[in-house]
Amino acid sequence: MEQSQRPAFTLEDFRTGRAFEWLTSQTPYRQAMEEPELADLAKELGFKAWARGLKEYRKLLKQTSLSVLREDGISEFAEQKIELNVGEWTADESGIWRYGGGGNIVYACTHPIMPVEKLVSIDTGMVKIKLWYRRSYSDRRPWSEIVVPMSRIAKATDIVALSDCGISVTSGERAQALVDFLRDAIDKNQDIIPEVKAVSRMGWNEEGFSPYVGGVAFDSADSFRPAYKAIGQVGSLENWLTEALDARSYSLTARIVLAASFASVLVEPLGCLPFFVHLWSMDSGTGKTVAQMLGASVWANPTAGGAYFQTFKSTSVGVELMAGFLHSLPLFLDELQLAKDRHGRVNFNVYELAAGSGKLRGNKSLGLDYTPKWANCFITSGETPLVAETDGAGAANRVVEIECRYGEAVIRDGHRTANALKLNYGHAGKMFIDRLCEAGEMDRARTIYEKNYIACIQSDTTEKQAMAAALIITADQLATEWIFHDGHALTAPELGEFLKEKNEVSASDRGYEYMCGWVAAHVNQFRESAERGEHYGVIDGDMAIINRIVWNQACEEAGLSPKALLGHLKSKGLIITGSKGYTKTKRIDGVSVHCVWMRLPLEDEETGEYDELPL
């Protein structure tokens, strides 16, 4: 709006209201500047009713309820990204306002703010809006930006949350005015505000692989922005290769960690399941963490405890959300001991993360929130194995565990290597993706994987262990060809020593072994002795006859399902049962009770070893 120069008002102008009329016709900013000047002039001229007169004049304008008709205006912010049709609003460096009923001024915001981009999610189709704003009347201050869901700016009660970013908005009339302005600006500029495809996660999508694919914006929450910024290229590929090749020359574990990091991006396109590679050692100084840093440096800033390479000090929901954000990129977690409860038990569910999907969660609208999904590799470390003896086969199947022994450091000069990796990272991952996206290379990767899977499954391991191993070997063969050129690609025999045998994974086999050990540890409770204390049952030759109640308690304390274990043992002939169910009666201390009749392994008198029972 063009502003007129203030007239040389006389006492008569104040008495007739001309001064009031001129002042209220100015912009809010001009009014704020001129009002104290006119108050001083009125006092100087002897007009004592200035404050009361101005108040009454504004009240009169409101009471007349005259609508002010204006032509559509345009935004006039300094250095604005686009020029918007703002209709009846005035939008310039003084802020955003319009005339309401009676000619009174309605403020939407006291500083520049404007919608500049619509982001449409590739995954969900939901639309977010990018807002530019600047908390200064000076065009020397740069614009800031924020991306919010459209629902955030649709209601006055929700838009108040923008105040956390420094935007001037308060509840009530001001908030509703800002909602109205942004709605008008978006509606009137559908063909002007650009619309782009967006992702809130990394990894494979319909356009390619984020963050390397062009033409796709990042629209995730601010909580993931540090991790997003950590993913990128810093330093040089040559300096990174120096460290990686040195570690590969002497450390099999370092080669496996690097290979698993590359393998993470093959999980989804090759139709495989998420898996874990876990490094553990009770000794410090074995280089576990630096080995993880080497793997993380393939894609991002590898600083331990940073935005990308995090620790186990997180909730299960937090790990789920991070896995969903990374999607195809490997997730690194250090210090497993941070996930232990006060009883020393690891409070971390491997099977839930290996499933590749978060929990279904409702919202206050009685609908379902977006469920994060992922298809990647988890590379973890700690002082103990990730999978306990009593964990189910589903968890044991998904983990490749590597013990880092004292005196056999994974990384020799950890301090030097760690410092070098913090300065040089991110190049190898982008290079691997660029080659993988070339015509025919993904099909070739699939062919190599199928050959490696056949080689791995021929050993006495499970299908899921063979799948993880084949992915790791395939990724290392491709990375050796495309990046390392050192001829040290992993082979099935090299990785085979870390794969679990079928009986190690089987829940029934491990459960049977546990219960045999439990009988041996409580042998006094099976004897006919007055000092035995509680009587658990009877040992008769190669048969342990256990009170069913005691059996249930022992299994539950170990985290085993009593009924499921009995079902497995019955199918393998390791228990004797009655005509129905899993038990058979036995008289103990004169009382007939239902008991589990479990066969025990027998010791060979000549060798001193136990005969293997049919499993």
Residue pairs with C-beta under 8 A, 6 or more apart in sequence:
1 27
1 90
3 26
3 27
3 30
4 22
6 22
6 34
6 37
6 38
7 13
7 18
7 22
9 18
9 19
9 22
9 38
9 41
9 45
10 45
11 45
11 46
11 47
13 19
14 42
14 45
14 47
14 50
14 53
15 47
17 53
17 57
19 38
19 42
20 53
20 54
20 57
21 57
23 31
23 34
23 35
23 38
23 54
24 31
24 57
24 58
24 61
24 103
26 34
27 90
27 92
27 94
27 97
28 94
28 95
28 97
28 105
28 107
29 94
29 95
29 137
30 94
31 105
35 54
38 50
39 50
39 51
42 48
42 50
43 50
58 104
61 102
61 103
61 104
62 101
62 102
62 103
62 104
63 102
64 102
64 103
65 101
65 102
66 101
66 102
66 103
67 99
67 101
68 99
68 103
70 88
70 99
72 85
72 86
72 87
72 88
72 188
73 85
73 86
73 87
73 88
73 89
73 90
73 91
74 83
74 84
74 85
74 86
74 91
75 83
75 84
75 86
75 91
75 92
75 114
75 185
76 91
76 92
76 93
77 91
77 92
77 93
77 112
77 114
77 134
78 93
78 112
78 139
79 139
79 143
80 112
80 114
80 132
81 114
81 116
81 132
81 143
82 114
82 116
82 189
82 192
82 193
83 192
84 91
84 114
84 115
84 185
84 188
84 189
84 192
84 193
85 185
85 188
85 189
85 192
86 96
86 181
86 184
86 185
86 188
87 184
87 188
88 98
88 99
89 96
89 97
89 98
89 108
89 181
89 184
89 185
90 96
90 97
90 98
91 112
91 114
91 181
92 112
93 112
93 137
93 139
94 137
95 107
95 108
95 109
95 110
95 111
95 112
96 107
96 108
96 109
96 112
96 113
96 178
96 181
97 105
97 106
97 107
97 108
98 105
98 106
98 108
99 105
99 106
100 106
106 173
106 177
107 174
107 177
108 174
108 177
108 178
108 180
108 181
109 167
109 168
109 169
109 174
109 178
109 181
110 168
111 133
111 134
111 135
111 136
111 137
111 167
111 168
112 132
112 133
112 134
112 143
113 131
113 132
113 133
113 134
113 167
113 178
113 182
114 131
114 132
114 133
114 185
115 129
115 130
115 131
115 182
115 185
115 186
115 189
115 193
116 130
116 131
116 132
116 145
116 193
116 194
117 129
117 130
117 193
117 194
117 195
117 196
117 217
118 127
118 128
118 129
118 130
118 186
118 193
118 194
118 195
118 196
119 127
119 128
119 129
119 130
119 147
119 195
119 196
119 197
119 198
119 217
119 219
120 126
120 127
120 195
120 196
120 197
120 198
121 127
121 128
121 198
121 199
121 200
121 219
122 197
122 198
122 199
122 205
122 206
122 207
122 216
123 199
123 200
123 201
123 205
124 370
126 149
127 149
127 150
128 147
128 148
128 149
128 150
128 198
128 219
129 147
129 148
129 149
129 150
129 153
129 182
129 186
130 145
130 146
130 147
131 145
131 146
131 147
131 148
131 153
131 162
131 167
131 182
132 143
132 144
132 145
133 143
133 144
133 145
133 146
133 165
133 166
133 167
134 141
134 142
134 143
134 144
135 141
135 144
135 166
135 167
135 168
144 165
144 166
146 162
146 165
146 167
147 219
148 162
151 158
152 158
152 159
152 161
152 162
153 159
153 162
153 178
153 179
153 182
153 183
154 179
154 183
155 179
156 171
156 172
156 175
156 176
156 179
157 171
157 175
159 169
159 175
159 178
159 179
159 182
160 169
160 170
160 171
160 175
162 169
163 169
163 170
169 175
169 178
186 193
196 215
196 216
196 217
197 207
197 215
197 216
197 217
198 216
198 217
198 218
198 219
199 205
199 210
199 216
199 217
199 218
199 219
199 220
200 218
200 219
200 220
200 221
200 224
200 325
201 210
201 220
201 324
201 325
201 326
201 327
201 372
202 210
202 211
202 228
202 231
202 325
202 326
202 327
202 328
202 329
203 209
203 210
203 265
203 268
203 326
203 327
203 328
203 329
203 375
203 376
204 265
204 268
204 269
204 327
204 328
205 213
205 216
207 213
207 215
207 216
208 216
208 437
209 265
209 328
209 433
209 437
210 216
210 218
211 218
211 228
211 231
211 232
212 430
212 433
212 434
218 228
220 228
220 325
224 322
224 325
226 307
227 300
227 307
227 308
227 322
227 325
227 326
229 307
230 300
230 301
230 306
230 307
230 308
231 299
231 300
231 301
231 308
231 329
231 426
232 300
232 301
232 426
233 425
233 426
233 427
233 430
234 301
234 423
234 424
234 425
234 426
235 423
235 424
235 425
235 427
236 424
236 427
237 424
237 427
237 428
237 431
239 420
239 423
239 424
240 297
240 420
240 421
240 424
240 425
240 427
240 428
241 428
241 483
241 484
242 420
243 294
243 417
243 420
243 421
243 424
244 258
244 294
244 428
244 484
245 484
245 486
246 417
247 254
247 255
247 258
247 291
247 294
247 410
247 411
247 417
248 254
248 255
248 258
248 484
248 486
248 488
249 486
249 488
250 412
251 287
251 291
251 410
251 411
251 412
252 494
253 279
253 291
253 402
253 404
253 410
254 291
254 294
254 410
254 411
255 476
255 488
255 490
256 277
256 400
256 402
256 472
256 490
256 495
256 498
257 277
257 279
257 291
257 292
257 294
257 295
257 379
257 410
258 294
258 295
258 298
258 476
258 479
259 472
259 473
259 475
259 476
259 479
259 490
260 277
260 295
260 330
260 377
260 379
260 400
260 472
260 475
261 295
261 296
261 298
261 299
261 330
261 377
261 379
261 429
262 298
262 428
262 429
262 432
262 475
262 476
262 478
262 479
263 377
263 471
263 472
263 474
263 475
263 476
264 328
264 329
264 330
264 376
264 377
265 328
265 329
265 376
265 429
265 432
265 433
265 436
266 272
266 445
266 449
266 471
266 474
266 475
267 273
267 274
267 275
267 328
267 375
267 376
267 377
267 471
268 328
268 375
269 442
269 445
269 446
270 445
270 446
270 449
270 471
270 474
272 375
272 467
272 468
272 471
273 354
273 356
273 375
273 398
273 464
273 467
274 353
274 354
274 355
274 356
274 374
274 375
274 376
274 377
274 378
274 398
275 354
275 377
275 378
275 398
275 399
275 400
275 464
275 467
275 468
275 471
276 350
276 353
276 354
276 377
276 378
276 379
276 380
276 386
276 398
276 399
276 400
277 377
277 378
277 379
277 380
277 399
277 400
277 402
277 468
277 472
278 336
278 379
278 380
278 381
278 382
278 385
278 386
278 399
278 400
278 401
278 402
279 288
279 291
279 292
279 379
279 380
279 381
279 382
279 402
279 404
279 410
280 288
280 336
280 381
280 382
280 383
280 384
280 385
280 386
280 401
280 402
280 403
280 404
281 288
281 383
281 403
281 404
281 405
281 406
282 383
282 384
283 404
283 405
283 406
285 409
285 414
286 404
286 405
286 406
286 408
286 409
286 410
287 404
287 409
287 410
287 411
287 412
287 414
288 334
288 381
288 404
288 410
289 304
289 334
289 381
289 414
290 410
290 411
290 414
290 417
290 418
290 421
291 381
291 404
291 410
291 411
292 302
292 304
292 309
292 332
292 334
292 379
292 381
293 302
293 303
293 304
293 309
293 417
293 418
293 421
294 302
294 411
294 417
294 421
295 302
295 330
295 332
295 379
296 302
296 308
296 309
296 330
296 332
296 379
296 425
297 421
297 424
297 425
297 426
297 428
298 425
298 426
298 428
298 429
298 432
299 308
299 329
299 330
299 425
299 426
299 429
300 308
300 309
300 329
300 425
300 426
300 429
301 307
301 308
301 309
301 422
301 425
301 426
302 308
302 309
302 421
302 422
302 425
303 309
303 422
304 311
304 334
305 311
305 334
308 332
309 332
309 334
310 322
310 332
310 333
310 334
311 333
311 334
311 335
311 338
312 333
312 334
312 335
312 336
312 337
312 338
312 339
312 348
312 380
312 382
313 335
313 338
313 339
314 322
314 333
316 348
316 349
316 352
317 358
319 331
319 333
319 353
320 352
320 353
320 358
320 359
320 372
321 358
321 372
322 331
323 331
323 353
323 358
323 372
323 374
323 376
323 378
324 358
324 372
324 373
324 374
325 372
326 374
326 376
327 373
327 374
327 375
327 376
328 374
328 375
328 376
329 376
329 429
330 376
330 377
330 378
330 379
331 374
331 376
331 377
331 378
331 379
332 378
332 379
332 380
333 378
333 379
333 380
333 381
334 380
334 381
334 382
335 381
335 382
336 346
336 348
336 380
336 381
336 382
336 383
336 384
336 386
337 382
337 383
337 384
339 346
339 347
339 348
340 346
340 347
341 347
345 388
346 384
346 386
346 388
348 386
349 395
350 386
350 387
350 391
350 395
350 398
350 399
351 391
351 392
351 394
351 395
351 398
352 359
353 378
354 394
354 395
354 398
356 373
356 374
356 375
357 371
357 372
357 373
357 374
358 371
358 372
358 373
359 371
360 368
360 371
361 368
361 369
361 371
362 368
362 369
363 369
377 471
380 386
385 401
386 399
386 401
387 395
387 396
387 399
387 401
388 559
389 510
389 514
390 510
390 511
390 514
390 558
390 559
390 560
391 559
392 507
393 505
393 506
393 507
396 500
396 504
396 505
397 462
397 464
397 465
397 500
397 505
398 464
398 468
400 465
400 468
400 469
400 472
400 495
400 498
400 499
401 498
402 498
404 410
411 417
428 479
428 483
431 482
431 483
432 478
432 479
432 482
432 483
435 441
435 478
435 482
436 442
436 445
436 478
445 474
445 478
448 474
448 477
448 478
449 470
449 471
449 474
452 469
452 470
452 473
452 474
452 477
452 492
453 466
453 467
453 470
455 470
455 492
456 465
456 466
456 469
456 470
456 473
456 492
456 495
456 496
456 499
457 463
457 466
459 466
459 492
459 496
459 499
460 501
460 502
461 469
461 496
461 499
461 500
461 501
461 502
461 505
462 500
462 502
462 505
465 499
465 500
465 505
466 499
469 492
469 495
469 496
469 499
472 490
472 495
473 489
473 490
473 491
473 492
473 495
476 489
476 490
477 489
477 490
480 486
480 487
480 488
480 489
481 489
503 509
503 615
504 510
506 615
507 560
507 564
507 565
507 568
508 565
508 568
508 569
508 572
508 615
509 615
511 555
511 560
511 565
511 568
511 569
512 565
512 568
512 569
512 574
512 598
512 615
514 558
514 560
515 551
515 554
515 555
515 565
515 598
516 544
516 598
516 600
516 601
518 554
518 558
519 526
519 539
519 544
519 546
519 598
519 600
522 536
523 539
524 531
524 532
524 533
525 532
525 533
525 534
525 535
525 536
525 537
526 532
526 535
526 536
526 537
526 538
526 539
526 544
527 539
535 547
535 588
535 589
536 546
536 547
536 550
537 544
537 545
537 546
537 547
537 550
537 586
537 588
537 595
538 545
538 586
538 588
539 545
539 600
542 599
542 600
542 601
542 602
543 576
543 597
543 598
543 599
543 600
544 596
544 597
544 598
544 599
544 600
545 586
545 588
545 595
545 596
545 597
545 598
546 554
546 595
546 596
546 598
547 588
547 593
547 594
547 595
548 583
548 593
548 594
548 595
548 596
549 593
551 562
551 595
551 596
552 562
555 561
555 562
555 565
556 562
563 582
566 575
566 582
566 596
567 582
569 575
569 598
570 577
570 582
572 614
572 615
573 599
573 614
574 598
574 599
574 613
575 582
575 596
575 597
575 598
575 599
576 584
576 597
576 599
577 583
577 584
577 597
578 584
578 585
582 596
583 594
583 595
583 596
583 597
584 594
584 595
584 597
585 592
585 593
585 594
585 595
586 592
586 593
586 595
586 597
587 593
588 595
599 613
601 610
601 611
601 612
601 613
602 610
602 611
603 609
603 610
603 611
604 610
604 611
